[in-house]
């Protein structure tokens, strides 16, 4: 008990001297935020990492060894990291020295390993002052977590008396971050809402195909009647040019370590003849990437090479080009997202956040559909479509009927071709008899006509201007009203 009481008095004495602040501090780096940045793409968890030197400034004066001034410095790595102990590297490699003030000391390694470096300190007769510094050389870490962007690595310093029974300078270990990691590659995909599918599109192969192509626009990137474009950029260390790959500072260049960059675009790729990727100027990319669309036509992927990027400190622009097949409607709304991932050789893959709502297609028309309607023209039977047009002028429309397998679809509109019927919806309410749009012939091998099918109306106006229902009923009997659906997301009811 007496021994413990003596220690308690000694600690109190070392920290309470007329209210003075006696705690030592890390003065280089002076804050965690000033620690050098490293490129996460250049590192694996076991890549040997050399960090910059570090300086700790004493908070108390320390007498010479003659007066019992011996100390022990214990340096430990931050959680998730270890010191290097092989290849001629050890705790002696970054043996601290004394600088500043008028003090000096003899320092030697007491013990060392992957989880700790301990040094004995014997101040000279002059002792150490509150301006004396403890300077560590470049510390090498054998393992760390800097392969994940945003992580950090550093050290904890304990300054003990010679028996390591009480602290000399602080009441707890003093931590300092010596390196952080960031993603050197960045993806920027500004929202593009300029692509508009065109209700008046005409294909040389299929004739009139409402919404089968694009309106020519002059927005972020110009579209043509058959091809729509959206752009994104990838930065090669454009935001953190003063970054080190491993040892020392410099302008890190992703091309120096190479490794593919995979770009994934999600969305609806149906109705397209192909998708390509070009430079921002519309030219060919050096590595000639091939865009692959999955079987479900819900995503497209392609791979860029490190050499496709510009020099360190620059961004490179790319365009995705979607070409219509021109044989089917592309709908009134599609949304595409873009993201990427880089797989640098010898390092850990990193993700590139793009934009989940990067490219949005709209239309200069609206579509209304029903999977069932009947053309029964019998006495007292009502099979009609009702439309409400709240715009300020009549709007044109076209309709496409589809039948069951083996059923012949006949358009009943004079002068029209195929199964497409065109007309106009007045301001207010328009009623159209189902049998005036199309009829359905006999199923192959049957004697009676089917009289039923599905229909798509394409109406040349904004989505919010028109609503529609299908009415099936009989005079003096019940009536059913089926709202026409809007098949593409983003349309209002």
C-alpha positions as CSV (number, residue, x, y, z in Angstrom):
1,X,0.0,0.0,0.0
2,X,2.8,2.4,0.8
3,X,4.3,1.9,-2.6
4,X,1.0,2.7,-4.3
5,X,0.6,5.9,-2.2
6,X,4.0,7.1,-3.3
7,X,3.1,6.6,-7.0
8,X,-0.1,8.5,-6.5
9,X,1.7,11.5,-5.0
10,X,4.3,11.4,-7.8
11,X,1.7,11.5,-10.5
12,X,-0.2,14.3,-8.9
13,X,2.9,16.3,-8.6
14,X,3.8,16.0,-12.2
15,X,0.4,17.3,-13.4
16,X,-0.5,20.0,-11.0
17,X,2.1,22.7,-10.8
18,X,0.4,26.0,-10.1
19,X,-2.3,25.3,-12.6
20,X,0.2,25.0,-15.5
21,X,-0.7,22.9,-18.6
22,X,2.0,20.2,-18.5
23,X,0.7,17.8,-21.2
24,X,3.0,17.1,-24.2
25,X,1.6,17.1,-27.7
26,X,2.2,15.9,-31.2
27,X,3.4,18.9,-33.1
28,X,4.1,17.3,-36.5
29,X,1.7,16.5,-37.9
30,X,0.1,19.1,-35.6
31,X,-3.4,17.7,-36.3
32,X,-4.8,14.5,-37.7
33,X,-6.2,16.4,-40.6
34,X,-2.7,17.3,-41.8
35,X,-1.6,13.7,-42.2
36,X,-0.5,12.9,-45.7
37,X,-3.0,11.2,-48.1
38,X,-2.4,7.9,-49.8
39,X,-4.2,6.5,-52.8
40,X,-6.3,3.5,-51.7
41,X,-6.0,2.0,-55.2
42,X,-2.2,1.6,-54.7
43,X,-2.5,-0.4,-51.5
44,X,-3.5,-3.8,-50.2
45,X,-3.9,-4.5,-46.5
46,X,-0.3,-5.9,-46.5
47,X,1.4,-3.4,-48.7
48,X,4.4,-2.1,-46.8
49,X,3.6,1.5,-46.0
50,X,6.2,4.2,-45.1
51,X,4.7,7.2,-43.4
52,X,6.2,10.6,-42.8
53,X,8.3,11.5,-39.7
54,X,6.5,12.5,-36.5
55,X,7.5,15.0,-33.7
56,X,6.3,15.0,-30.1
57,X,7.0,18.1,-28.0
58,X,7.5,17.6,-24.2
59,X,5.0,19.1,-21.8
60,X,7.2,18.9,-18.7
61,X,10.9,19.4,-18.0
62,X,12.9,16.3,-17.2
63,X,16.0,16.2,-15.1
64,X,19.2,14.3,-16.0
65,X,19.6,10.6,-15.3
66,X,21.7,11.6,-12.2
67,X,18.5,13.1,-10.7
68,X,16.4,10.1,-11.6
69,X,15.2,11.4,-15.0
70,X,15.2,8.2,-17.0
71,X,12.1,7.7,-19.2
72,X,10.7,5.0,-21.4
73,X,8.9,5.8,-24.7
74,X,6.4,3.2,-25.8
75,X,5.1,3.6,-29.3
76,X,2.2,1.3,-30.5
77,X,0.5,1.2,-33.9
78,X,-3.1,2.2,-34.3
79,X,-5.9,-0.4,-34.2
80,X,-5.8,-2.7,-37.3
81,X,-2.1,-2.0,-38.1
82,X,1.3,-3.5,-37.3
83,X,4.9,-2.3,-37.4
84,X,7.3,-3.8,-40.0
85,X,9.8,-6.3,-38.5
86,X,11.4,-7.9,-41.5
87,X,13.7,-7.0,-44.4
88,X,16.2,-5.1,-42.2
89,X,13.4,-2.9,-40.8
90,X,12.7,-2.7,-37.1
91,X,12.0,-0.3,-34.3
92,X,15.6,0.8,-34.6
93,X,14.9,2.1,-38.1
94,X,12.9,5.1,-36.7
95,X,14.8,5.4,-33.5
96,X,13.8,8.8,-32.0
97,X,16.2,11.7,-31.5
98,X,15.9,14.7,-29.2
99,X,15.7,18.2,-30.6
100,X,14.5,21.7,-29.7
101,X,15.2,23.5,-26.5
102,X,18.6,22.9,-24.9
103,X,18.1,19.3,-23.9
104,X,19.7,16.1,-25.1
105,X,19.5,12.4,-24.2
106,X,20.8,9.0,-25.0
107,X,18.1,6.8,-26.5
108,X,18.2,3.0,-27.2
109,X,15.7,0.3,-28.2
110,X,14.4,-1.5,-25.1
111,X,12.2,-4.0,-27.0
112,X,10.4,-4.1,-30.3
113,X,8.0,-6.0,-32.4
114,X,5.0,-5.7,-34.7
115,X,2.8,-4.3,-31.9
116,X,5.2,-2.2,-29.9
117,X,8.4,-0.2,-30.0
118,X,9.9,0.7,-26.6
119,X,12.9,3.0,-26.1
120,X,14.9,4.0,-23.0
121,X,15.7,7.7,-22.7
122,X,18.5,8.9,-20.4
123,X,18.6,12.7,-20.4
124,X,22.1,14.3,-20.1
125,X,23.0,16.6,-17.2
126,X,21.3,19.5,-19.0
127,X,18.0,17.5,-18.9
128,X,15.0,18.1,-21.1
129,X,12.8,21.3,-21.2
130,X,9.2,21.9,-22.2
131,X,10.5,22.9,-25.7
132,X,12.4,19.7,-26.2
133,X,11.1,17.4,-29.0
134,X,11.1,13.7,-29.6
135,X,11.6,13.1,-33.3
136,X,10.7,9.8,-34.9
137,X,12.0,8.8,-38.3
138,X,9.8,7.5,-41.1
139,X,7.8,4.6,-39.6
140,X,7.0,1.5,-41.7
141,X,3.8,-0.4,-41.3
142,X,3.6,-4.0,-42.4
143,X,-0.2,-4.1,-42.2
144,X,-2.9,-1.4,-42.1
145,X,-6.4,-0.5,-43.3
146,X,-5.5,2.2,-45.9
147,X,-6.6,-0.1,-48.7
148,X,-10.1,1.1,-47.8
149,X,-10.7,4.7,-48.7
150,X,-11.3,6.9,-45.7
151,X,-9.3,4.9,-43.2
152,X,-6.3,6.1,-41.3
153,X,-3.2,4.7,-39.7
154,X,-1.1,6.2,-36.8
155,X,0.6,5.7,-33.5
156,X,-0.1,6.0,-29.8
157,X,2.6,7.4,-27.5
158,X,3.1,6.6,-23.8
159,X,5.9,8.4,-21.9
160,X,6.6,6.4,-18.8
161,X,9.1,6.7,-15.9
162,X,11.9,4.2,-16.0
163,X,9.9,1.4,-14.3
164,X,6.9,2.1,-16.5
165,X,4.7,2.4,-13.4
166,X,3.5,6.0,-13.9
167,X,3.3,8.4,-16.9
168,X,5.6,11.3,-17.1
169,X,3.8,13.7,-19.4
170,X,0.1,12.8,-20.0
171,X,-2.6,10.9,-18.1
172,X,-3.2,8.6,-21.1
173,X,-1.7,7.6,-24.4
174,X,-1.5,10.4,-27.0
175,X,-2.6,9.3,-30.4
176,X,-1.7,10.9,-33.8
177,X,-2.8,10.0,-37.3
178,X,0.2,9.7,-39.6
179,X,-1.6,8.8,-42.9
180,X,-5.0,8.6,-44.4
181,X,-6.4,7.1,-47.6
182,X,-8.6,8.5,-50.3
183,X,-10.0,7.2,-53.6
184,X,-7.9,8.7,-56.3
185,X,-10.5,7.9,-59.0
186,X,-13.7,9.8,-59.0
187,X,-16.8,9.4,-61.1
188,X,-19.1,12.3,-61.8
189,X,-22.4,11.8,-63.7
190,X,-24.5,15.0,-63.9
191,X,-28.2,14.4,-64.2
192,X,-29.2,14.5,-67.9
193,X,-32.9,15.0,-68.6
194,X,-32.6,16.1,-72.2
195,X,-33.5,12.9,-74.0
196,X,-37.1,12.9,-75.4
197,X,-38.7,10.0,-77.3
198,X,-40.5,11.3,-80.3
199,X,-44.2,10.5,-81.1
200,X,-43.6,11.4,-84.7
201,X,-40.6,9.1,-85.2
202,X,-40.6,7.3,-88.6
203,X,-38.3,4.3,-89.3
204,X,-37.2,3.5,-92.8
205,X,-37.7,-0.1,-92.0
206,X,-40.9,-0.1,-90.1
207,X,-42.6,3.2,-91.1
208,X,-44.3,5.2,-88.4
209,X,-43.3,4.0,-85.0
210,X,-44.6,6.5,-82.4
211,X,-42.0,7.0,-79.7
212,X,-39.6,4.6,-81.5
213,X,-36.9,7.2,-81.7
214,X,-35.7,10.5,-80.3
215,X,-36.4,14.2,-80.7
216,X,-33.3,16.1,-81.8
217,X,-32.2,18.2,-78.8
218,X,-29.5,20.6,-78.0
219,X,-29.1,20.0,-74.3
220,X,-26.2,18.7,-72.3
221,X,-25.2,16.4,-75.2
222,X,-27.1,16.6,-78.5
223,X,-29.3,13.6,-79.5
224,X,-30.2,12.6,-83.0
225,X,-33.4,10.9,-84.2
226,X,-31.9,7.5,-83.9
227,X,-29.3,7.9,-81.1
228,X,-29.4,9.4,-77.6
229,X,-26.4,10.4,-75.6
230,X,-25.4,11.0,-72.0
231,X,-22.0,11.8,-70.5
232,X,-20.0,11.1,-67.4
233,X,-16.4,11.8,-66.3
234,X,-13.7,9.9,-64.4
235,X,-11.1,11.9,-62.6
236,X,-7.5,10.5,-62.3
237,X,-6.4,11.9,-58.9
238,X,-8.1,15.2,-59.9
239,X,-9.0,16.2,-56.3
240,X,-6.0,15.1,-54.3
241,X,-2.9,15.7,-56.4
242,X,-0.5,15.8,-53.4
243,X,-0.9,12.1,-52.7
244,X,1.6,9.3,-52.3
245,X,1.3,5.8,-53.8
246,X,3.5,4.3,-51.1
247,X,6.6,6.2,-50.2
248,X,7.0,9.9,-50.4
249,X,4.6,12.5,-51.7
250,X,3.8,13.2,-55.3
251,X,1.0,13.4,-57.9
252,X,-0.4,9.8,-57.9
253,X,-1.3,8.5,-61.3
254,X,-3.7,5.6,-61.6
255,X,-2.1,4.6,-64.9
256,X,1.1,3.9,-63.0
257,X,-0.3,0.8,-61.4
258,X,-2.9,-0.1,-64.2
259,X,-6.1,-2.1,-63.7
260,X,-9.5,-2.2,-65.4
261,X,-12.3,0.2,-64.5
262,X,-15.7,-1.5,-64.9
263,X,-18.7,0.7,-65.6
264,X,-22.3,-0.6,-65.0
265,X,-25.3,1.2,-66.3
266,X,-28.8,0.1,-65.0
267,X,-32.1,0.7,-66.8
268,X,-34.3,-0.5,-69.6
269,X,-32.3,-1.3,-72.7
270,X,-35.2,-2.9,-74.6
271,X,-36.0,-1.6,-78.1
272,X,-32.4,-0.7,-78.8
273,X,-30.1,-2.0,-81.5
274,X,-27.0,-1.4,-79.5
275,X,-25.1,0.7,-77.0
276,X,-21.6,2.1,-77.4
277,X,-19.3,4.2,-75.4
278,X,-17.3,7.1,-76.9
279,X,-15.0,9.9,-75.9
280,X,-16.7,13.2,-74.9
281,X,-15.9,14.5,-78.4
282,X,-17.6,11.5,-80.0
283,X,-14.4,9.7,-81.0
284,X,-13.1,6.2,-80.4
285,X,-11.7,5.2,-77.0
286,X,-8.1,3.8,-77.0
287,X,-9.0,0.5,-75.5
288,X,-12.1,0.1,-77.7
289,X,-14.5,-1.1,-74.9
290,X,-17.4,-3.3,-75.8
291,X,-20.7,-2.7,-74.1
292,X,-22.5,-5.9,-73.0
293,X,-26.2,-5.9,-72.3
294,X,-27.6,-8.7,-70.1
295,X,-30.3,-11.1,-71.3
296,X,-33.0,-9.3,-69.3
297,X,-32.0,-6.0,-70.9
298,X,-31.8,-4.3,-67.5
299,X,-28.1,-3.5,-67.3
300,X,-25.1,-2.8,-69.5
301,X,-21.4,-3.1,-68.6
302,X,-18.2,-2.2,-70.2
303,X,-14.5,-2.0,-69.2
304,X,-12.2,1.0,-69.5
305,X,-8.4,0.7,-69.3
306,X,-6.2,2.8,-67.1
307,X,-4.7,4.2,-70.3
308,X,-8.1,5.6,-71.3
309,X,-7.8,8.2,-68.6
310,X,-6.0,11.5,-68.8
311,X,-2.9,12.4,-66.9
312,X,-2.9,12.6,-63.1
313,X,-4.8,15.7,-62.0
314,X,-7.2,15.6,-64.9
315,X,-10.7,14.3,-65.7
316,X,-11.7,12.4,-68.8
317,X,-15.2,12.6,-70.3
318,X,-17.1,9.6,-71.8
319,X,-20.4,9.4,-73.7
320,X,-22.8,6.5,-73.6
321,X,-24.7,6.2,-76.9
322,X,-28.0,4.3,-77.1
323,X,-29.2,3.6,-80.7
324,X,-32.8,2.7,-81.3
325,X,-33.8,-0.4,-83.3
326,X,-36.6,1.8,-84.7
327,X,-39.2,-1.1,-84.6
328,X,-41.0,-0.6,-81.3
329,X,-41.9,2.1,-78.9
330,X,-39.3,3.2,-76.4
331,X,-42.0,4.4,-74.0
332,X,-42.5,7.7,-72.2
333,X,-40.0,7.4,-69.4
334,X,-36.8,5.5,-68.6
335,X,-34.3,6.2,-65.9
336,X,-30.7,4.9,-66.1
337,X,-28.1,4.9,-63.2
338,X,-24.4,4.6,-63.6
339,X,-21.6,3.5,-61.2
340,X,-18.2,2.0,-61.5
341,X,-15.5,-0.1,-59.8
342,X,-11.7,-0.1,-60.3
343,X,-9.6,-3.3,-59.8
344,X,-6.0,-2.0,-59.6
345,X,-3.3,-4.7,-60.0
346,X,-1.8,-5.7,-56.6
347,X,-4.3,-3.6,-54.6
348,X,-7.8,-3.7,-53.3
349,X,-10.8,-2.8,-55.6
350,X,-12.5,0.4,-55.0
351,X,-16.1,1.5,-55.8
352,X,-16.9,4.6,-57.8
353,X,-20.2,6.2,-56.8
354,X,-21.9,7.6,-59.9
355,X,-25.6,8.6,-60.0
356,X,-28.6,6.3,-59.6
357,X,-30.7,8.8,-61.5
358,X,-28.2,9.8,-64.0
359,X,-30.1,9.7,-67.3
360,X,-33.8,10.2,-67.5
361,X,-35.8,9.9,-70.7
362,X,-39.2,11.6,-71.2
363,X,-41.5,11.8,-74.2
364,X,-43.5,14.3,-76.2
365,X,-46.5,12.0,-75.8
366,X,-48.3,9.8,-73.2
367,X,-49.3,6.2,-73.5
368,X,-52.4,4.6,-72.1
369,X,-53.0,0.8,-72.3
370,X,-55.4,-1.9,-71.2
371,X,-54.6,-5.6,-71.5
372,X,-58.2,-6.4,-72.3
373,X,-61.0,-4.9,-74.3
374,X,-63.9,-6.3,-76.4
375,X,-65.1,-5.3,-79.9
376,X,-68.5,-7.0,-79.5
377,X,-70.9,-5.0,-81.7
378,X,-74.1,-6.8,-80.7
379,X,-77.3,-4.9,-80.1
380,X,-77.4,-3.2,-76.7
381,X,-73.7,-3.9,-76.0
382,X,-71.4,-1.0,-75.2
383,X,-67.7,-1.4,-75.7
384,X,-66.2,2.1,-75.6
385,X,-63.2,4.2,-74.7
386,X,-63.7,7.5,-72.9
387,X,-60.9,10.2,-72.9
388,X,-60.7,13.4,-71.0
389,X,-58.4,16.0,-72.5
390,X,-57.8,19.0,-70.2
391,X,-55.3,20.7,-72.4
392,X,-56.2,23.9,-74.3
393,X,-56.4,22.3,-77.8
394,X,-57.3,19.0,-79.4
395,X,-54.5,16.4,-79.4
396,X,-53.8,13.6,-81.9
397,X,-53.5,10.0,-81.0
398,X,-52.7,6.6,-82.5
399,X,-53.8,3.1,-81.3
400,X,-52.2,-0.3,-81.8
401,X,-54.2,-3.4,-81.2
402,X,-52.8,-6.8,-80.3
403,X,-54.6,-10.2,-80.2
404,X,-54.1,-13.6,-78.7
405,X,-51.9,-16.2,-80.4
406,X,-53.2,-17.1,-83.8
407,X,-55.7,-14.3,-84.0
408,X,-55.7,-12.0,-87.0
409,X,-55.9,-8.3,-86.1
410,X,-57.7,-6.1,-88.6
411,X,-57.6,-2.3,-88.5
412,X,-61.0,-0.8,-89.2
413,X,-59.9,2.8,-89.6
414,X,-60.1,3.9,-93.3
415,X,-56.8,4.8,-94.8
416,X,-54.7,3.5,-92.0
417,X,-52.2,0.7,-92.3
418,X,-51.5,-2.4,-90.2
419,X,-53.2,-2.3,-86.9
420,X,-52.7,1.4,-86.2
421,X,-55.7,3.8,-86.0
422,X,-55.1,7.5,-85.7
423,X,-57.5,10.3,-84.7
424,X,-58.0,13.3,-82.5
425,X,-59.2,13.9,-78.9
426,X,-61.2,17.1,-78.5
427,X,-60.9,19.4,-75.5
428,X,-63.1,17.8,-72.9
429,X,-64.5,14.3,-73.5
430,X,-64.1,12.0,-76.5
431,X,-65.9,8.7,-76.8
432,X,-64.6,6.1,-79.3
433,X,-66.3,2.8,-80.1
434,X,-63.9,-0.1,-79.7
435,X,-65.1,-1.7,-83.0
436,X,-64.2,1.6,-84.8
437,X,-60.5,1.0,-84.0
438,X,-59.9,-2.6,-84.9
439,X,-61.5,-6.1,-85.1
440,X,-60.2,-9.6,-84.4
441,X,-60.5,-12.4,-86.8
442,X,-61.0,-16.1,-86.1
443,X,-58.4,-18.0,-84.2
444,X,-56.7,-20.4,-86.6
445,X,-58.9,-23.6,-86.9
446,X,-61.9,-22.0,-85.2
447,X,-65.1,-20.8,-86.7
448,X,-65.8,-17.7,-84.6
449,X,-63.9,-14.5,-84.2
450,X,-62.3,-13.9,-80.8
451,X,-63.6,-10.4,-80.4
452,X,-61.1,-9.5,-77.7
453,X,-57.5,-8.2,-77.4
454,X,-55.3,-5.5,-75.9
455,X,-54.6,-2.0,-77.0
456,X,-52.0,0.8,-76.6
457,X,-53.0,4.5,-77.2
458,X,-50.1,6.9,-77.9
459,X,-51.4,10.5,-77.4
460,X,-49.4,13.5,-78.5
461,X,-49.6,15.6,-75.3
462,X,-48.1,15.8,-71.8
463,X,-48.9,12.9,-69.5
464,X,-51.0,15.0,-67.1
465,X,-53.3,16.3,-69.8
466,X,-55.2,13.1,-70.6
467,X,-57.0,10.3,-68.7
468,X,-58.9,7.4,-70.1
469,X,-61.1,4.5,-69.3
470,X,-62.6,1.5,-71.1
471,X,-66.3,0.8,-70.7
472,X,-67.9,-2.6,-71.2
473,X,-71.6,-2.8,-70.5
474,X,-75.1,-3.4,-71.8
475,X,-78.2,-1.2,-72.1
476,X,-80.3,-1.9,-69.0
477,X,-77.5,-4.0,-67.5
478,X,-74.3,-3.6,-65.5
479,X,-71.4,-1.5,-66.7
480,X,-67.7,-2.0,-66.0
481,X,-65.2,0.8,-66.3
482,X,-61.5,-0.1,-66.5
483,X,-59.0,2.7,-66.1
484,X,-56.4,2.8,-68.8
485,X,-52.9,2.1,-67.4
486,X,-49.8,4.1,-67.9
487,X,-47.1,1.5,-68.4
488,X,-44.0,3.6,-67.8
489,X,-42.9,4.9,-64.4
490,X,-43.2,8.6,-63.7
491,X,-46.5,9.1,-65.4
492,X,-49.3,10.5,-63.4
493,X,-52.8,8.9,-63.2
